[in-house]
Amino acid sequence: MKKLSILILTVCSMFAFGQKVSDYKYISVPVKFETFKEDFGLGELLIKTLRSKNYTIVPTDKLQWPSDAQSNPCSVLMANIINDSGFLRNKVSVQFKDCNDKVISSIKGSSSIKEYKEGYQDALKQTYVSISPANPINQVQTKIQETTTNNTQVATTATVSAISTDNGAQKFSNGKMDLQRIQIDNSQFILVGSNSFFSICNL
């Protein structure tokens, strides 16, 4: 049982670190960006661009989120625009964080336009080419329990990317590696890799 818990935890950790912005459907954009004295129209520009790439924008107030996002907060990314300007250029960084406050992506843009509003907006536009269109997968928040030698249970939380298939099997992917879980019976399942590697696990 302990070995199985460690195996699942390792697989889940690989998936969590392999997340991309395009894996998400919902993105929360704040009303104000803390590193800017003014908005300079950046929020409106970011929202317009994200919507054009098929993302659903939600407010920072979780009570106003759709029901599926409220039941699974890990399906929502938090967006932020950071002022990273230097002496001669206006620079911004668009940052996306997951439900564990982990940075999924940080995209930088810069402009030689000296006027603040025009310069910041121009720098922000430079980041858009690096934001892929939404291609969401299920973000499942899973708790894994590991039994230690003194029978003390330790709960660990991980974010797993899961895709359900028509045959009842479940696929896990981090964008680089694919695994499929096939249930044999109530106490056993198989983890199958894309290279036909498999492991039989007992629950």
TORFISE-681703 format. One line per 8 residues: for each residue x, y, z of C-alpha. Coordinates in nm, 3 decimals. Layout:
X Y Z ~ ...
This chain:
0.000 0.000 0.000 ~ 0.281 0.238 0.088 ~ 0.462 0.167 -0.241 ~ 0.142 0.229 -0.437 ~ 0.086 0.562 -0.260 ~ 0.441 0.673 -0.339 ~ 0.401 0.567 -0.705 ~ 0.076 0.763 -0.747
0.226 1.065 -0.569 ~ 0.525 1.060 -0.806 ~ 0.302 1.041 -1.114 ~ 0.079 1.321 -0.983 ~ 0.382 1.541 -0.916 ~ 0.499 1.500 -1.277 ~ 0.158 1.604 -1.404 ~ 0.137 1.906 -1.173
0.471 2.042 -1.294 ~ 0.374 1.986 -1.658 ~ 0.073 2.218 -1.666 ~ 0.032 2.479 -1.940 ~ -0.192 2.788 -1.960 ~ -0.382 2.628 -2.249 ~ -0.482 2.338 -2.020 ~ -0.721 2.572 -1.839
-1.067 2.703 -1.930 ~ -1.104 2.975 -1.665 ~ -0.871 3.269 -1.597 ~ -0.927 3.524 -1.322 ~ -0.812 3.880 -1.396 ~ -0.791 4.131 -1.107 ~ -0.952 4.473 -1.120 ~ -0.620 4.639 -1.032
-0.258 4.539 -1.097 ~ -0.058 4.622 -0.785 ~ 0.270 4.720 -0.953 ~ 0.100 4.991 -1.164 ~ -0.020 5.327 -1.032 ~ -0.289 5.329 -1.301 ~ -0.453 5.064 -1.514 ~ -0.345 5.224 -1.846
-0.611 5.011 -2.016 ~ -0.405 4.696 -1.959 ~ -0.681 4.497 -1.790 ~ -0.925 4.553 -2.074 ~ -0.661 4.461 -2.332 ~ -0.567 4.140 -2.150 ~ -0.929 4.032 -2.107 ~ -1.007 4.101 -2.474
-0.708 3.896 -2.588 ~ -0.776 3.602 -2.357 ~ -1.139 3.587 -2.471 ~ -1.024 3.588 -2.834 ~ -0.821 3.277 -2.747 ~ -1.134 3.103 -2.607 ~ -1.062 3.151 -2.235 ~ -1.351 3.225 -1.998
-1.274 3.526 -1.775 ~ -1.395 3.515 -1.416 ~ -1.368 3.782 -1.141 ~ -1.142 3.750 -0.838 ~ -1.449 3.702 -0.613 ~ -1.495 3.323 -0.601 ~ -1.863 3.362 -0.509 ~ -1.920 3.495 -0.861
-1.751 3.198 -1.030 ~ -1.951 2.939 -1.228 ~ -2.059 2.640 -1.020 ~ -1.804 2.402 -1.174 ~ -1.521 2.648 -1.098 ~ -1.644 2.695 -0.739 ~ -1.649 2.318 -0.682 ~ -1.298 2.284 -0.829
-1.092 2.604 -0.772 ~ -0.791 2.433 -0.931 ~ -0.962 2.470 -1.269 ~ -0.898 2.848 -1.253 ~ -0.571 3.029 -1.328 ~ -0.490 3.367 -1.172 ~ -0.354 3.625 -1.419 ~ -0.144 3.927 -1.327
0.047 4.196 -1.514 ~ 0.372 4.306 -1.349 ~ 0.554 4.632 -1.421 ~ 0.911 4.534 -1.509 ~ 1.020 4.861 -1.674 ~ 1.381 4.969 -1.708 ~ 1.540 5.311 -1.764 ~ 1.491 5.324 -2.141
1.210 5.078 -2.212 ~ 0.862 5.004 -2.082 ~ 0.845 4.637 -1.987 ~ 0.567 4.414 -1.856 ~ 0.542 4.053 -1.748 ~ 0.216 3.857 -1.778 ~ 0.207 3.594 -1.505 ~ -0.028 3.298 -1.459
-0.054 3.111 -1.126 ~ -0.246 2.797 -1.032 ~ -0.454 2.727 -0.720 ~ -0.137 2.647 -0.523 ~ 0.013 2.988 -0.609 ~ 0.264 2.817 -0.840 ~ 0.370 3.015 -1.148 ~ 0.256 2.818 -1.455
0.383 3.074 -1.707 ~ 0.554 3.414 -1.708 ~ 0.570 3.599 -2.042 ~ 0.770 3.919 -2.089 ~ 0.714 4.201 -2.336 ~ 0.890 4.535 -2.391 ~ 0.844 4.856 -2.590 ~ 1.064 5.147 -2.686
0.763 5.384 -2.674 ~ 0.835 5.620 -2.385 ~ 0.478 5.734 -2.311 ~ 0.344 5.518 -2.030 ~ 0.000 5.421 -2.163 ~ 0.109 5.358 -2.521 ~ 0.435 5.197 -2.411 ~ 0.278 4.958 -2.159
0.004 4.859 -2.404 ~ 0.259 4.799 -2.679 ~ 0.471 4.585 -2.442 ~ 0.163 4.388 -2.339 ~ 0.077 4.315 -2.702 ~ 0.422 4.159 -2.747 ~ 0.326 3.885 -2.500 ~ 0.010 3.774 -2.681
0.185 3.562 -2.941 ~ 0.316 3.338 -2.660 ~ -0.031 3.272 -2.512 ~ -0.174 2.959 -2.673 ~ -0.550 2.922 -2.733 ~ -0.744 2.739 -2.464 ~ -0.754 2.361 -2.493 ~ -0.879 2.273 -2.145
-0.851 1.937 -1.972 ~ -0.998 1.836 -1.638 ~ -0.801 1.978 -1.344 ~ -0.877 1.727 -1.067 ~ -0.773 1.811 -0.713 ~ -0.683 1.482 -0.550 ~ -0.585 1.392 -0.195 ~ -0.349 1.098 -0.156
-0.301 0.920 0.176 ~ 0.020 0.739 0.269 ~ 0.038 0.502 0.567 ~ 0.367 0.524 0.759 ~ 0.525 0.254 0.976 ~ 0.361 0.393 1.291 ~ 0.017 0.385 1.123 ~ 0.005 0.764 1.101
-0.170 0.884 0.787 ~ -0.026 1.183 0.601 ~ -0.249 1.357 0.343 ~ -0.085 1.513 0.038 ~ -0.266 1.729 -0.217 ~ -0.170 1.729 -0.584 ~ -0.318 1.864 -0.905 ~ -0.369 1.596 -1.170
-0.459 1.636 -1.536 ~ -0.713 1.367 -1.620 ~ -0.906 1.281 -1.935 ~ -1.185 1.023 -1.921 ~ -1.219 0.790 -2.219 ~ -1.528 0.618 -2.359 ~ -1.421 0.275 -2.235 ~ -1.405 0.386 -1.871
-1.027 0.413 -1.867 ~ -0.861 0.732 -1.746 ~ -0.572 0.903 -1.921 ~ -0.316 1.127 -1.750 ~ -0.097 1.367 -1.944 ~ 0.156 1.641 -1.870 ~ 0.206 1.737 -2.233 ~ 0.519 1.522 -2.264
0.416 1.189 -2.121 ~ 0.085 0.996 -2.140 ~ -0.031 0.727 -1.900 ~ -0.360 0.539 -1.901 ~ -0.523 0.382 -1.596 ~ -0.727 0.070 -1.671 ~ -0.931 -0.082 -1.386 ~ -0.907 -0.464 -1.375
-1.130 -0.518 -1.072 ~ -1.217 -0.344 -0.745 ~ -0.869 -0.397 -0.603 ~ -0.637 -0.378 -0.906 ~ -0.565 -0.141 -1.194 ~ -0.296 -0.110 -1.464 ~ -0.094 0.202 -1.551 ~ -0.006 0.183 -1.922
0.244 0.418 -2.087 ~ 0.253 0.527 -2.452 ~ 0.554 0.298 -2.503 ~ 0.344 -0.002 -2.390 ~ 0.510 -0.008 -2.044 ~ 0.261 -0.112 -1.778 ~ 0.251 -0.181 -1.407 ~ -0.015 -0.377 -1.215
-0.110 -0.203 -0.890 ~ -0.304 -0.349 -0.596 ~ -0.526 -0.120 -0.390
